[in-house]
Amino acid sequence: MNAKDIIKMNNEKREQLSEKNKAYYEDMLTYIRLNTTKSEQQTEEVLLELLDHLLEADAQGKTAKDVFGEDLQAYCNELLTEIPGEKVLKNIYFISFLILDLLAILALFQGIVGYGLYTLFDIGTNSLSFPLGSGLLIGIIDLLLIAFWVVIILKWLKGSTFQKKKQNKWIEFLQLWLICSVFIGLSLVAFMFMPDFGITVNIHHLMIAGSGLILYLIKMFINKRFRVTT
Amino acid sequence: MSQRSQLLKGILEGCILAVIKMEPTYGYELSMKLKDFGLSDVSEGSIYPILLRLQKEKLIVGEMKSSESGPKRKYYHLTEEGIKALQAFIYHWESIKQPVDSIIEKGRE
């Protein structure tokens, strides 16, 4: 059974839990799923087992702490040490898929906006021109920044589960705002201070939008065929 | 860790293999069977890390199958390796159980 189908089943079954156990279980679920280096299949299989068990216990008036022990976080850590890691090849495929997705959307957006601005408002030219060397380097720096940002956000999320006291919403908002601002700032710095090098290339806006569309269709096909996110 | 759970840790693994050998079993059912055999204060959740470990060591295999009562569950069965591991566990257990029993018996007198 595919991990995506198990997730769907989990989403439906979870609704049957009592409010208290649902809160406990969702903390465990979030905490375990945030470990993105673990095998998705194994992770989802064990999460469904825990849910099935908790549903039976719930019907007898027991709580998650009666079943999995007082310290739920320690229990999750124990499980995590036993869940095998994801295969390297699968990780590479997944990251390539994400990059493809990002490129497709960026190209579509860049092409359509550039073309619209030029034809409707006479702003800019009918093509995008940039020095190839610095353009590629900025792209790589941005990808690394995004990867780093994702890692930090996942860490932040992991730290926010199993909290005894509910954190102030504004403090959480400020923390996330700060993290995001730093990364957006850093990518702007890379863009502004990068010296021009490499040959200058000119690509028509419609060409960019067209390749964005093609990349997007490829991405949709891959997602459907290999069930990356659905 | 309590003395009891220290003692149980290794033994539980063998017991789980033995229960799965009787017939393919899913998680909740397994914990109920252990309870029925009298291992009543084993924390129910403690079987799942062990099941993961036994899968990693390829002693058991889990398959999602429809159960009689309807919903799909992950049923475990032993592999060839698992059967060998169970035999080894039984052998070790027998060789410990006998002497430990007589030592304790002697101590009581």
Interface residues (C-beta under 8 A of the other chain):
Chain A: M1 I6 M9 Q42 E45 V46 L48 E49 L50 D52 H53 E56 A57 D66 V67 F68 G69 Y75 E78 L79 T81 E82 I83 P84
Chain B: Y26 G27 Y28 S31 S43 E44 G45 S46 Y48 P49 L51 L52 R53 Q55 K56 G62 M64 P71 K72 R73 K74
